[in-house]
Amino acid sequence: MNKSFLKILLIGLVLLAFFSSEFAYGTENKKILLITINEVSFEDLYSMDSVKDMVDDGAIALMNNRTSTRANSIKAYMTIGTGVRAEASLEAAAFEDINNENAQIYHRRLGPIEAKQGIINLEMPKLIALNELGDYGAAPGALGKALHLAGLKTAAIGNGDTSENRVRLAPLIAMDEMGFVDYGSVDQGLNLEDPTYPFGIKTNYVKYEEAIHGVWDHADFVTVDLEDISRLERYKNHMTEERYLLHKHAVLQEMSRFINTLLADIDLENTRVILVTPYPSAEAIKSGNTLTPIIVYGSGISQGVITSDTTRREGIVGNVDIGPSVLDYFETSSDEMTGRTLRVIPKTDNYTYIQDLNTKTVATSNFRYPVLSTFAIFEIIVSILALIIILIKDRLNSKWVNRFKNVLLSTMTAPFVLLILPVFVRTNLVMTFILLIGITTIITYATKSIRKETIDSIFLLSLITTIGLLIDVSTNGTLIKSSLLGYDPIIGARYYGIGNEYMGVLIGATLVFATSLLDRFKVNKVWCLAIFFVTIVIIGYPGFGANVGGTMTAVAAFLFVSLRLFKVRIGIKQLIFIGTAIVAAVAFMAFIDIYLLGSKSHLAGAIQQIFTEGPGIIFLIIKRKIAMNLKLVGVTIWSKVLLSAILIIAILIYRPVGTLYKLTSLYPNLALGWSGIVVACIVGFLVNDSGIVASATGIIFLVMSMLYLAFYIPKEQQRP
């Protein structure tokens, strides 16, 4: 009787669970739900009640969505799944729910597959080939592979098909190295026919819920791609603006209801939800507002903003950081990823903070070209005019010549002013120009007013530039991060340390400062060596400048000048010594980064990638640097600055006759500093991926100081 009663009770409990009006997702194991909504902004997401709650109770950030070569949505999804900037194409993302027919095609192309359910990529070989030719050596399927190696299961749900293309991007994130996802669906059944929607297609949220319900108890990592906004963006040109906005609002509200339902059935104590926008809309790209939202919510997450060691910026992360963060949550990792784990920094009113950060970041990015191109053109014009005036100054009014000297001097003041300018203005272009001109004029005039010797102005300007940069770089680079001559997180070439623009300025300014110090005050040369050493450490130390190419450039230039200061002739032995010192310096910085700081910089990431994927990565890095420099030669204004500077130096060697010899005689140590800048320009061009920029900014202090002092040769020669 007791056994019969227990059987009846057990059957009753099973039936009760089965017929329950609501299903509850499993609570025994950790899970991650990754929701992707493409081409939306934080404003769009915050208008959705469900997402607003996630923002207010979770952690948020702006995400850089840079990929390998020219970015697009497909590559953006792929990069999330590889943890490395990746290549992809719509043709290489041919995902299908497994059936007998496509399993045979898969067998022909990649080998047999035992699974009877799940998702496969029929063009996986093409996807692998694309990344073998890419700039970063991404490993397709790195995230799914690492999860499978840890014994975890993956699922992908989403269909963005239009009447024109098959768009199934969710599996790009969840697949393994064979293009396989354990569970989920990309079938057209996830959509409904609706003539009022773009392409006559809309998301079938009932089917999405069923699909998620079907995989939840089996999969540890589930990615869900909601594509109605993407379809709307593809169809936007066929709609009036009013109709587009109405439709967008309706779609966002439908998504919000779906997410609310989804979150209500999830145990957030053991489930982490990541909502991310892989790629911005065309309108956002046009306005320069291309950093996209990422929200992390649920298990272990409190209100705040997100950062990572990829960016070291509060509220800004990289798309390459999502994969490593998923793996970290599951207490595993992958050597094939270069991204870093996301971390939460507690911050109340995080949404307002992110909005303000985005406004300033976009303004800085948009102002860079007009301000820097104006400065570069100004520098070219002033240097050419200076040369012409030097050649014919005996025929000109001396009053106007003296005034022009101040203009010439201002070109050495501007880099320092661009460094401190964010303290005064960041979001107004007109005020930026006004303050740049005004502060530059004041500082230039001040150095002229307090000088006692001709060289004093050059010494003071190189001094404040060197000290200002060294202090800022060694104290988290707050000014450089916001400077128009710094680096742009929207471009994503660098997020912290010292970028190539200011690296060139710092090396050029340091060489002029240290060697003019010797000529002006006759101090011991040991002071010069100490200045060089400190600058190398700050440029190269992974916790400060973290610039590998800058370290190599600084070591080469400073050692060259140091040897010449002590009358050592430069021959083969000395060049070998300099080369050995460069290798030793980089190796030492790598040791510090990997073993003391925990592999937090680009250098450690590159070395880790070399160890994981072999020395072939070195050739990819060299190839990328060469390609970037060749590209910049044709498109950047800095190449014109460098070319004009080289031509001016070449002319000064011959005209006026004896100018260079006289300058060398008057300022022998400074002349050695000039030669060091030439070495820095050559080495910097060869070892940096934007070396032409570093060379152009570094040569400012050479050409302008040389031209400035050339005006005073007769006066200086008359001194006792």
C-alpha positions in Angstrom: 0.0 0.0 0.0 2.8 2.4 0.9 4.6 1.7 -2.4 1.4 2.3 -4.4 0.9 5.6 -2.6 4.5 6.7 -3.4 4.0 5.9 -7.1 0.8 7.9 -7.3 2.4 10.8 -5.5 5.4 10.8 -7.8 3.2 10.6 -10.9 1.2 13.5 -9.6 4.2 15.7 -9.1 5.5 15.0 -12.6 2.1 15.8 -14.1 1.9 19.0 -12.0 5.3 20.2 -13.3 4.4 19.2 -16.9 1.1 21.0 -17.0 2.2 24.1 -15.1 1.2 27.3 -16.9 4.7 28.7 -16.5 8.0 26.9 -16.9 11.0 27.7 -14.7 14.5 27.5 -16.0 17.0 25.3 -14.3 18.8 26.6 -11.2 21.4 24.0 -10.5 24.3 25.2 -12.7 25.8 28.5 -13.9 24.4 29.9 -17.1 25.0 32.8 -19.4 22.3 34.3 -21.6 23.8 36.6 -24.3 21.2 38.7 -26.0 22.3 40.6 -29.2 20.3 43.5 -30.5 22.1 45.1 -33.4 22.2 48.7 -34.5 20.6 50.3 -31.5 21.9 53.0 -29.1 21.8 53.3 -25.3 18.9 55.8 -25.8 17.0 53.1 -27.7 17.6 50.5 -25.1 16.8 52.8 -22.2 13.4 53.4 -23.7 12.6 49.7 -23.2 11.3 49.2 -19.6 12.9 45.7 -19.3 16.3 47.0 -20.4 16.0 50.1 -18.2 15.7 47.9 -15.2 18.8 46.0 -16.3 20.7 49.3 -16.7 19.6 50.6 -13.3 20.5 47.4 -11.5 23.4 46.2 -13.6 26.7 47.3 -15.1 27.0 49.1 -18.4 29.7 50.4 -20.8 30.4 51.7 -24.3 31.9 49.0 -26.5 34.4 49.4 -29.3 33.3 47.2 -32.2 36.4 47.3 -34.3 37.1 44.1 -36.3 39.8 42.9 -38.7 40.1 45.3 -41.7 36.9 47.1 -42.7 34.3 46.5 -40.1 30.7 45.3 -40.6 28.0 43.6 -38.6 29.0 40.0 -39.6 32.6 40.6 -38.5 31.4 42.2 -35.3 29.5 39.0 -34.3 32.4 36.9 -35.3 34.8 39.0 -33.2 32.7 38.5 -30.1 33.0 34.7 -30.6 36.7 34.7 -31.2 38.0 37.2 -28.6 40.2 38.5 -31.4 39.4 41.0 -34.2 38.1 38.7 -36.8 37.1 38.4 -40.5 33.8 37.1 -41.7 31.3 37.4 -44.5 27.6 36.6 -45.0 28.6 33.8 -47.5 30.9 32.2 -44.9 28.1 32.2 -42.3 25.9 29.5 -43.9 24.3 28.2 -40.7 21.5 25.5 -40.8 19.7 23.4 -38.3 21.1 19.9 -38.8 19.1 17.5 -41.0 20.1 14.5 -43.1 20.6 16.5 -46.3 22.9 19.3 -44.9 24.7 16.7 -42.7 25.9 15.0 -45.9 27.1 18.3 -47.3 28.9 19.0 -44.0 30.5 15.5 -44.2 31.9 16.3 -47.6 33.4 19.6 -46.6 34.6 19.1 -43.0 34.1 15.4 -42.1 31.5 13.3 -40.4 29.2 14.7 -37.7 27.6 12.4 -35.1 25.1 15.0 -33.7 21.5 14.6 -34.8 20.5 18.1 -33.6 22.1 21.5 -33.3 23.4 24.0 -35.8 26.2 23.6 -38.4 28.1 26.1 -40.7 28.3 24.6 -44.2 30.9 27.2 -45.2 33.2 26.8 -42.2 36.3 26.2 -44.4 35.7 29.5 -46.1 35.4 31.2 -42.7 38.7 29.7 -41.6 40.4 30.7 -44.8 39.2 34.3 -44.4 40.8 34.6 -40.9 44.0 32.9 -42.0 44.4 35.9 -44.4 43.2 38.4 -41.8 45.4 40.8 -39.9 45.0 39.3 -36.5 45.0 35.5 -36.9 41.6 35.0 -35.3 40.6 31.4 -34.6 36.9 30.9 -35.7 34.9 29.2 -33.0 37.3 30.0 -30.2 34.5 30.6 -27.6 32.5 27.4 -28.4 35.7 25.4 -28.6 36.8 26.5 -25.1 33.3 25.9 -23.7 33.3 22.4 -25.2 36.7 21.6 -23.8 35.4 22.5 -20.4 32.5 20.1 -20.8 29.9 22.8 -21.4 27.2 23.0 -24.0 26.2 25.9 -26.3 23.0 27.1 -27.9 22.2 29.7 -30.5 18.8 31.1 -31.4 18.1 33.7 -34.1 17.1 34.3 -37.6 17.6 37.7 -39.4 16.7 36.5 -42.9 15.3 39.1 -45.3 13.7 38.6 -48.7 17.2 39.2 -50.1 19.7 37.4 -47.8 20.0 34.6 -45.3 21.2 36.3 -42.1 22.0 33.9 -39.2 24.6 35.5 -37.0 24.0 34.2 -33.5 26.0 30.9 -34.1 29.1 33.0 -35.1 29.3 33.7 -31.4 28.5 30.2 -29.9 30.0 27.8 -32.5 33.2 25.8 -32.0 36.1 25.4 -34.3 34.1 23.0 -36.5 31.2 25.4 -36.9 29.0 23.4 -34.6 26.5 24.6 -31.9 25.0 22.0 -29.6 21.4 23.3 -29.5 19.1 26.0 -30.8 17.7 27.0 -34.1 18.3 29.4 -37.0 15.3 28.1 -38.9 12.9 30.4 -40.8 10.2 29.2 -38.4 11.5 31.8 -35.9 9.9 34.4 -38.1 6.4 35.3 -39.2 5.1 36.6 -42.4 3.7 40.1 -41.8 3.1 42.5 -44.7 3.3 45.6 -42.5 6.9 44.8 -41.4 10.2 45.4 -43.4 10.5 42.7 -46.1 7.2 41.3 -44.9 8.9 39.5 -42.0 8.8 39.9 -38.3 10.2 38.0 -35.3 8.0 35.2 -33.9 8.6 35.7 -30.2 6.4 32.7 -29.3 8.8 30.5 -31.3 11.8 32.2 -29.7 10.4 31.4 -26.2 9.7 27.8 -27.2 13.3 27.5 -28.6 14.8 28.9 -25.4 12.6 26.7 -23.3 13.8 23.7 -25.3 17.5 24.3 -24.8 17.7 25.9 -21.4 18.1 22.7 -19.3 20.7 21.4 -21.7 22.9 24.4 -22.6 25.2 26.4 -20.4 25.8 29.3 -22.8 22.8 30.5 -24.8 23.0 33.3 -27.3 19.8 34.9 -28.6 19.8 37.3 -31.6 16.9 39.7 -32.0 16.9 40.9 -35.6 13.8 43.1 -36.3 15.8 46.3 -35.8 18.4 45.1 -38.3 15.8 44.3 -40.8 14.3 47.7 -40.3 17.6 49.4 -40.8 18.1 47.5 -44.1 14.6 48.7 -45.2 14.9 52.3 -43.9 15.6 53.9 -47.4 12.2 52.6 -48.5 10.3 54.4 -45.7 9.4 57.9 -44.7 11.2 59.2 -41.6 8.0 59.3 -39.7 7.1 55.8 -40.6 10.5 54.6 -39.7 10.4 56.1 -36.3 6.9 54.8 -35.5 8.0 51.3 -36.6 11.2 51.4 -34.6 9.3 52.4 -31.5 6.9 49.5 -32.0 9.7 47.0 -32.5 11.6 48.1 -29.4 8.4 47.7 -27.3 7.9 44.2 -28.7 11.4 43.4 -27.8 11.0 44.8 -24.3 8.0 42.6 -23.6 9.9 39.6 -24.8 12.9 40.4 -22.6 10.6 41.0 -19.6 9.0 37.6 -20.1 12.4 36.0 -20.5 14.0 37.6 -17.4 10.9 36.7 -15.3 11.6 33.0 -15.8 15.3 33.1 -15.2 17.0 32.4 -11.9 19.3 35.5 -11.8 21.2 34.1 -8.9 23.0 31.6 -11.2 22.4 33.2 -14.6 24.4 36.1 -15.9 22.7 38.1 -18.7 24.8 40.0 -21.2 22.9 42.3 -23.6 25.1 43.8 -26.4 24.8 45.7 -29.6 27.5 44.2 -31.8 27.5 47.0 -34.4 26.1 50.6 -34.8 23.5 51.8 -37.2 24.4 53.6 -40.4 23.2 56.9 -38.9 25.4 56.4 -35.9 28.4 55.7 -38.1 27.7 58.8 -40.1 27.7 61.0 -37.0 30.8 59.3 -35.5 28.7 57.9 -32.6 29.9 54.3 -33.1 30.6 53.0 -29.6 27.7 50.6 -28.9 26.0 49.5 -25.6 26.9 46.5 -23.5 24.9 45.7 -20.3 25.8 42.9 -17.8 23.1 41.9 -15.4 22.3 39.1 -13.0 24.6 36.7 -11.2 27.3 38.5 -9.3 26.7 41.9 -10.9 25.9 45.2 -9.1 25.2 48.7 -10.4 28.1 50.3 -12.0 30.2 50.7 -15.1 32.4 48.1 -16.8 36.0 48.2 -17.7 38.7 45.8 -18.7 42.5 45.6 -19.0 42.0 45.9 -22.8 41.0 49.5 -22.4 41.8 50.5 -18.8 39.0 53.0 -19.2 36.0 53.3 -16.9 32.9 52.8 -19.0 34.7 51.7 -22.3 35.5 48.0 -23.2 36.3 46.1 -26.3 34.2 43.6 -28.2 37.1 41.2 -27.8 36.5 41.2 -24.0 33.1 39.4 -24.1 34.4 35.9 -25.0 37.1 35.9 -22.2 34.5 37.2 -19.8 32.1 34.3 -20.6 34.9 31.8 -20.1 36.0 33.5 -16.9 32.4 33.2 -15.5 32.6 29.4 -16.2 36.1 29.3 -14.6 37.9 28.4 -17.8 39.9 30.3 -20.4 41.3 30.3 -24.0 44.8 31.1 -25.1 43.4 31.9 -28.6 41.8 35.1 -27.3 43.5 38.5 -26.8 40.6 40.2 -25.0 40.5 40.6 -21.2 37.9 39.9 -18.6 35.2 42.6 -17.9 35.2 44.1 -14.4 32.6 46.1 -12.7 33.4 49.5 -11.0 30.6 50.5 -8.6 28.9 53.8 -9.7 25.5 55.2 -9.0 23.6 56.8 -11.8 25.7 54.8 -14.3 23.5 55.7 -17.3 24.1 59.5 -16.9 27.8 58.8 -16.5 27.9 56.8 -19.7 25.9 59.3 -21.6 28.3 62.1 -20.6 31.3 59.9 -21.4 29.9 59.1 -24.9 29.2 62.8 -25.6 32.8 63.8 -24.8 34.3 60.8 -26.6 32.3 61.5 -29.8 33.2 65.2 -29.6 36.9 64.4 -29.2 36.8 61.9 -32.1 34.9 64.4 -34.4 37.2 67.3 -33.5 40.4 65.4 -34.1 40.5 65.8 -37.9 39.6 69.5 -38.2 42.0 70.6 -35.3 44.9 68.3 -36.1 44.8 68.9 -39.9 44.7 72.7 -39.3 47.7 72.4 -37.0 49.6 70.2 -39.5 48.8 72.6 -42.4 49.8 75.6 -40.1 53.1 73.8 -39.3 53.8 73.2 -43.0 53.1 76.8 -44.0 55.1 78.3 -41.1 58.1 76.1 -41.7 58.1 76.9 -45.5 57.7 80.6 -44.8 60.5 80.5 -42.3 62.8 78.9 -44.8 61.9 81.5 -47.4 62.4 84.4 -44.9 65.8 83.0 -43.8 66.9 83.0 -47.4 65.8 86.6 -48.1 65.5 88.2 -44.7 68.1 90.9 -45.6 65.5 92.3 -47.9 62.6 92.3 -45.4 61.5 94.6 -42.6 63.2 93.4 -39.4 60.1 94.2 -37.3 58.0 91.7 -39.3 60.8 89.2 -39.2 61.0 89.4 -35.4 57.2 88.9 -35.2 57.3 85.9 -37.4 59.9 84.3 -35.0 57.1 84.2 -32.4 54.8 82.4 -34.9 57.6 79.9 -35.6 58.0 79.3 -31.9 54.3 78.7 -31.4 54.5 75.4 -33.4 56.6 74.0 -30.5 54.1 75.3 -28.0 51.0 73.7 -29.6 51.6 70.0 -28.6 51.7 71.0 -24.9 48.6 73.1 -25.3 46.8 70.3 -27.0 47.7 68.1 -24.0 46.2 70.5 -21.4 43.2 71.7 -23.5 40.7 69.1 -22.3 40.9 70.7 -18.9 39.2 73.8 -20.4 37.0 72.6 -23.2 35.9 69.2 -24.7 32.6 69.5 -26.5 32.7 72.9 -28.4 34.8 73.1 -31.6 34.8 76.9 -31.9 36.0 77.3 -28.3 38.6 74.6 -28.9 40.1 76.6 -31.7 39.9 79.9 -29.7 41.5 78.4 -26.6 44.2 76.6 -28.6 45.2 79.8 -30.3 44.9 81.9 -27.1 46.8 79.6 -24.7 49.5 78.9 -27.3 50.0 82.7 -27.8 50.2 83.3 -24.0 52.8 80.5 -23.4 54.9 81.5 -26.4 54.9 85.1 -25.4 55.8 84.1 -21.8 58.8 82.1 -22.8 60.0 85.0 -25.0 59.6 87.5 -22.1 61.5 85.6 -19.5 64.4 84.4 -21.7 67.9 85.6 -21.2 69.6 83.7 -24.0 68.3 82.9 -27.5 68.1 79.2 -26.7 66.0 79.7 -23.6 62.6 79.7 -25.4 63.4 76.4 -27.1 64.7 75.0 -23.8 61.6 76.1 -21.9 59.1 74.8 -24.4 60.8 71.4 -24.7 61.0 71.3 -20.9 57.3 71.9 -20.2 56.3 69.5 -23.0 58.6 66.7 -21.7 57.7 67.2 -18.0 54.0 67.5 -18.8 53.9 64.3 -20.8 56.1 62.3 -18.4 53.9 63.3 -15.4 50.6 62.6 -17.3 51.7 59.2 -18.7 53.0 58.1 -15.3 49.7 59.1 -13.6 47.2 57.2 -15.7 47.3 59.5 -18.8 44.2 61.4 -17.9 45.1 64.3 -20.2 46.3 62.2 -23.1 43.1 60.1 -23.0 41.1 63.2 -23.7 43.6 65.1 -25.9 43.0 65.6 -29.6 46.6 64.6 -30.2 46.1 61.5 -28.0 44.2 58.4 -29.1 40.6 57.8 -30.0 38.7 54.9 -28.3 36.3 54.9 -31.2 39.1 54.1 -33.6 40.4 51.6 -31.0 44.0 51.5 -32.1 45.0 52.3 -28.5 43.1 52.9 -25.2 45.8 53.7 -22.7 49.5 54.6 -22.2 51.1 56.9 -24.8 50.0 56.8 -28.4 52.3 57.3 -31.4 51.4 61.0 -31.8 52.6 62.0 -28.4 55.3 59.3 -28.3 56.9 61.1 -31.3 56.4 64.5 -29.5 57.9 63.2 -26.2 61.0 61.7 -27.8 61.6 64.8 -29.9 61.0 67.2 -27.0 63.2 65.1 -24.6 66.1 65.1 -27.0 65.9 68.9 -27.5 65.4 69.5 -23.8 68.2 67.3 -22.6 70.8 68.4 -25.1 69.9 72.1 -24.9 70.3 71.8 -21.1 73.9 70.9 -21.7 74.5 73.8 -24.1 72.7 76.4 -21.9 73.9 75.5 -18.4 77.0 73.3 -19.0 75.8 70.7 -16.6 77.3 67.2 -16.3 76.3 64.9 -19.1 75.0 62.4 -16.5 71.9 64.6 -16.2 71.2 64.0 -19.9 71.6 60.2 -19.5 69.2 60.3 -16.5 66.6 62.2 -18.5 66.9 59.6 -21.3 66.6 56.7 -18.8 63.5 58.1 -17.1 61.8 58.7 -20.5 62.5 55.2 -21.7 61.1 53.7 -18.5 57.9 55.8 -18.7 57.4 55.1 -22.4 57.9 51.4 -22.1 56.7 50.4 -18.6 53.5 48.4 -19.1 51.8 50.3 -16.3 52.7 53.7 -17.8 53.3 54.3 -21.5 53.1 50.6 -22.6 54.3 51.5 -26.1 56.6 48.8 -27.5 57.4 50.6 -30.7 58.1 53.8 -28.6 60.4 51.9 -26.4 62.4 50.6 -29.4 62.5 54.1 -30.9 63.5 55.8 -27.6 66.3 53.3 -26.9 67.7 53.6 -30.4 67.6 57.4 -30.4 68.8 58.0 -26.8 71.6 55.5 -27.0 72.8 57.0 -30.3 72.9 60.4 -28.8 74.5 59.2 -25.5 77.3 57.5 -27.4 77.9 60.6 -29.5 77.9 62.8 -26.4 80.9 60.8 -25.1 82.6 61.1 -28.5 82.1 57.4 -29.4 82.0 56.9 -33.2 79.1 55.0 -34.5 80.2 51.8 -36.3 79.0 48.2 -36.7 79.8 47.3 -33.1 77.9 50.3 -31.8 74.9 49.5 -34.0 74.9 45.9 -32.8 75.1 47.2 -29.2 72.1 49.5 -29.8 70.2 46.6 -31.4 70.9 44.3 -28.5 69.9 47.0 -26.0 66.5 47.4 -27.9 65.9 43.7 -27.6 66.9 43.6 -23.9 64.6 46.6 -23.1 61.6 45.0 -24.8 62.3 41.6 -23.2 62.6 43.3 -19.7 59.3 45.1 -20.2 57.7 41.9 -21.3 59.0 40.1 -18.3 57.5 42.7 -16.0 54.2 42.6 -17.8 53.8 38.9 -17.8 55.3 37.9 -14.4 54.7 41.0 -12.3 51.7 42.8 -13.7 49.7 39.8 -14.9 49.8 40.2 -18.7 47.9 43.4 -18.9 49.3 45.2 -21.9 49.5 44.8 -25.7 53.0 43.4 -25.5 52.0 40.5 -23.2 49.0 39.8 -25.5 51.2 39.7 -28.5 53.7 37.3 -26.8 50.9 35.1 -25.6 49.5 34.9 -29.1 53.0 34.0 -30.5 53.3 31.2 -27.9 49.8 29.9 -28.7 49.7 30.2 -32.5 53.4 30.1 -33.4 55.9 32.5 -34.8 53.7 33.1 -37.9 51.9 35.7 -35.8 55.1 37.8 -35.9 54.8 38.0 -39.7 51.1 39.0 -39.3 52.1 41.8 -36.9 54.9 43.0 -39.3 52.5 42.8 -42.3 49.9 44.8 -40.4 52.4 47.5 -39.5 53.7 47.8 -43.0 50.2 47.9 -44.5 49.1 50.6 -42.0 52.1 52.8 -42.8 51.6 52.4 -46.5 48.0 53.3 -46.1 48.8 56.4 -44.0 51.4 57.6 -46.4 48.6 58.2 -48.9 45.8 59.5 -46.6 47.2 61.3 -43.6 48.3 65.0 -43.5 51.2 63.9 -41.2 52.9 62.4 -44.3 53.0 65.9 -45.8 54.4 67.3 -42.6 57.2 64.7 -42.6 57.9 65.3 -46.3 58.0 69.1 -46.0 60.3 68.8 -42.9 62.7 66.5 -44.8 62.9 69.0 -47.7 63.5 71.9 -45.4 66.4 70.1 -43.7 67.8 69.2 -47.0 67.8 72.8 -48.2 69.3 74.1 -45.0 72.3 71.8 -45.5 73.1 73.9 -48.6 71.4 77.3 -48.2 72.2 79.7 -46.7 75.8 78.4 -47.1 77.2 77.2 -43.8 74.0 77.4 -41.8 74.1 73.9 -40.5 77.8 74.1 -39.7 77.3 77.4 -37.8 74.4 76.0 -35.8 76.4 72.9 -35.0 79.3 75.1 -33.8 77.1 77.3 -31.7 75.0 74.4 -30.2 77.1 71.2 -30.4 75.1 69.2 -27.9 71.7 70.3 -29.3 73.0 69.3 -32.8 73.5 65.8 -31.4 69.9 65.9 -30.1 68.8 66.8 -33.6 70.6 63.8 -35.1 68.9 61.7 -32.4 65.5 62.9 -33.7 66.5 61.8 -37.2 67.3 58.3 -35.8 64.0 58.3 -33.9 62.1 59.2 -37.1 63.7 56.3 -39.0 63.3 53.7 -36.3 59.9 54.9 -35.3 58.7 54.6 -38.9 59.9 51.1 -39.2 58.7 49.6 -35.9 55.3 51.3 -35.4 52.0 50.6 -37.2 51.5 54.3 -37.5 55.2 55.1 -37.6 54.7 58.0 -40.1 52.6 59.8 -37.5 55.3 59.3 -34.8 58.0 60.5 -37.2 56.0 63.6 -38.2 55.2 64.7 -34.7 58.8 63.9 -33.5 60.4 66.0 -36.2 58.5 69.1 -35.1 61.1 69.9 -32.4 64.0 69.3 -34.9 62.8 71.5 -37.8 61.2 74.3 -35.8 64.1 74.7 -33.3 66.6 74.6 -36.2 64.7 77.2 -38.2 64.2 79.4 -35.1 67.9 79.4 -34.2 68.9 80.0 -37.8 67.4 83.5 -37.5 69.9 84.3 -34.7 73.1 83.0 -36.3 74.7 86.5 -36.9 73.8 87.7 -33.5 75.0 84.6 -31.7 78.3 84.6 -33.7 79.0 88.1 -32.4 78.8 86.9 -28.8 82.1 86.7 -26.9 
